[in-house]
């Protein structure tokens, strides 16, 4: 029993020739009265006499429980049709969420299940991490997990798909966190993970320019305090930094050796090249937002949608409104040549005369444009639009 309690999970491979009661074993792990019953209709999982929190006709196997020391939170896990399912309780008595999960860690460097094909950094041109680790849980991250890690001395910094956080912790905390029953795997947040591919290749091959080049640094925290150590280190090495503003980003001019030094900081989440010039990237936005994928899979491009943009001034004669599905209705006087309203409305509705400037919903039925200068936002009403914004929205 002592060895079972020390295990990260309790595994129970079950034969369902008859109804099986696991209340005693589950209670030993802090889960009260977990029952798994086989019926003519399939398998049912429930707590005591409560209604089943999961029913299935599929075969269920490898049922196990995961607890959080000192917390009421627990999870039940099982395998079903090639997938792992999780049932989560945060109050210790009822199940709040049931769903399949994935243990694929998704990084730019690659996608992997750390227990099946753990990453290798043998021969890497970049040094290992100092105190940054990826902690993967048996379920989705929960507040009870974060609280337990914090109590052990870890600093929970960022989410990683799937089921993981980046945690800053020393060797002693690492050992304690790794032994927690809700933790599936702990691995290094290697410096390769936080380096743009172009820079990774350049550092490995020695092809980055020897002088100072500008880079974009992303930090785990926001504000000057989160960046001060790195900023001071850069200046000390002879580099340059931009204004240390309240965001989580900072631009810095670094040589390759300085870049290698900065990447190793426990404060730095990611580094890539800095491009100061603005760009027109609607084609990129369509790809990142999933609009292109949706169109490829379903041929959907906004058919049947009617939408409104509330902004200042729309150029109604712009060529992006030439498509048959783009009817422009103006709430307010016909506006001037262009303003913020024209690009904003185009981002949503432009029909794609220019392939790189195609809106998210190019085939929408109608576009309604409300000129905010017309006075409709007034909460006290007015002669032009009595009732203000509420009445305008009701009309819409």
Order of alpha helices (4+ residues) and beta strands (2+ residues): alpha-beta-beta-alpha-beta-beta-beta-beta-beta-beta-beta-beta-beta-beta-alpha-beta-beta-alpha-beta-alpha-beta-alpha-beta-beta-alpha-beta-alpha-alpha-beta-beta-alpha-beta-alpha
